Amino acid sequence: MVTTLLLAFNLIISTPTPEALSQNHDFWIAQLQNNSPDIRMNALDKLGELRNPSSIPKLSESLQDPDARVRFHAIQALSKFVLPEALTALQARVPKGGAPLESDPYLAAEVRRAVKSIEDVQKANEAQAEKKKK
């Protein structure tokens, strides 16, 4: 019980305010235009953590970054969203029956893994919603 209370207290204390999240979001979106791939990768990681759906278009644009490491971080960030927009952006990189837009075979496999992960969570959510209806 003490552990549960400490975990709950820690979550309450460490949860940023909506204003702080909004400011962070805008800052990290701006960093996606930085010349440094390391800064762009860090921005993608932070945007994935924030999980603000309005960042999905910018995350999707990063799938076309010339640096493969940045594209990897964009894939990872998008995989944290269980939303149709994120799924569509990822699926476009490796269409079924078509030539993949992602030229790096490792990253193409990572995109497929992210797509499968999102689809699995969506199916689980649908199954749980059906179960609650019964």
Buried (B, 14 or more C-beta within 10 A) or exposed (E): EEEEEEEEEEEEEEEEEEEEBBEBBEEBBEBBEEEEBEBBBBBBBBBBEBBBEEBBEBBBEBBEBEBBBBBBBBBBBBBBBBBEBBBEBBBBBBEEEEEBEBEEEEBBEBBBEBBEBBEEEBEEEEEEEEEEEE
